[in-house]
Amino acid sequence: MSSSNKKTQRQRNKTSFISPRRILIIAQSTVTQLVRMKVFYFLAPIAAVFVGIQFFDAPWYAGPEASQPQQELQMHKNLCLGTMMLFSSLFAIVSTALLIPRDIEDRTLYTILCKPVPRLDYLVGKLLGVMAVVFIALAVMDMILVITLHFRTGAVLADVEPYLQKLGWPQELVDEKLDEISAHGPTMTLQYGVLAYFFKASVIAAVALLISTFSTSTLFTIASSVMIWMIGAAQNIARQGLFEQGGLAEDSGPIAKILATLVSLLFPDFQIFDSVAEAATRAANISSDQILQLGGFTLFYLGIYTVLSWFVFSDKEF
C-alpha cells in the first residue's frame, strides 16, 4: 500500500462514525476531570456513617433473646444501601450536569470537536466516564458495607448461638436459625442490590446528559434531572392508580393508554431497580436472569437517552 493510501486510511480511521478508542480516551479524560474536582471527598462521611451504624442497636433488638435478631442486620443493610443509592444518584446528576458547561468554559470542547471527534463519541465517552466514577465510588462503599456487615453478622451469631443452646434447642434448629441469620450477612444477593443501584445511577446520568445538551443552566439541568428521577420513582404507583383496578382501567381509551406507554418510555420506572435492592435487604432470592433483564432494561434506556442527546447536540454550533 502506498504512503498516500496509508495516509487516507489513517484519516478515515480518525473520522469514522464511532471509535471505541476515541470513546475510551474521552472516558479516561472525564474520570481524571472528575477526580480533579475532588468528587471522592463525599466518601469520607459515608464511610463514617457506615462504621457508625456498626455500633448502633435497632430499637427492636434487645440482644440474643430478641425474636428476630436478623432484623438488626436488615436495618444495617437498609441504611447503607439507601445511603449508597442517594449519593450515587445525586452524584450522577451533579457530575454529568457540570461536564459539558465546564468543557465549554475551559474551551476544551472546541479543541475536542476540532480534532475532528464525532459528537456521538464525545457524549458516549462523557457518559462512560461518569459511570466509571460512580462504579468506583459504589465499589468503595460496597467494600465498607461488606466489612462492617461481616463483623455485625459475626457479633449477632456469637450472641444468638449460646443463647439458643442454653434454652435447650436441638442443634439442628440452632443451625437452621443461624443459617437464617447468616443469609442477611454479606452474600451475593447483597451484591445484586448494589449492582441494581449502579444501573439506576447510570440511567439517571444519561437523563442528565440529555438535559445538559440543550440546557443553558447547570441548575436547571440538576433540577430537571431530579424531577425526572422523582417521576420515575412514582411512575409505577401512578400507573397502578390510573390504569388498574379502582382507577381508569375501564374508562380509559386508546389515547390514554398510548400516553401511558409514552410516559413509560420517556421516564424510566426506577421502582424496578429499587425492588431488586429491597429484595436484597430482605435476603430474598434474586436470580441471575433478573439481573440480566435489569441490565437489558438499563442498556435500553442508556441507548435511548444517548441517541436523543446526540440529535440535540448535533444541532448546536461550537
ABEGO torsion letter per residue (X at the ends): XBAAAAAAAAAAAAABABBAAAAAAAAAAAAAAAAAAGAAAAAAAAAAAAAAAAABBBAABAEAABABAAAAAAAAAAAAAAAAAAAAAAAAAAAAAAAAAAAAAAGAAAAAAAOBBBAAAAAAAAAAAAAAAAAAAAAAAAAAAAAAAAAAAAAAAAAAAAAAAAAGBBAAAAAAAAAAAAAABBBAAAAAAAAAAAAAAAAAAAAAAAAAAABABAAAAAAAAAAAAAAAAAAAAAAAAAABBGBAAAABBAAAAAAAAAAAAABBBAAAAAAAAAAAAAGBBBBAAAAAAAAAAAAAAAAAAAAAAAAAAAABBX
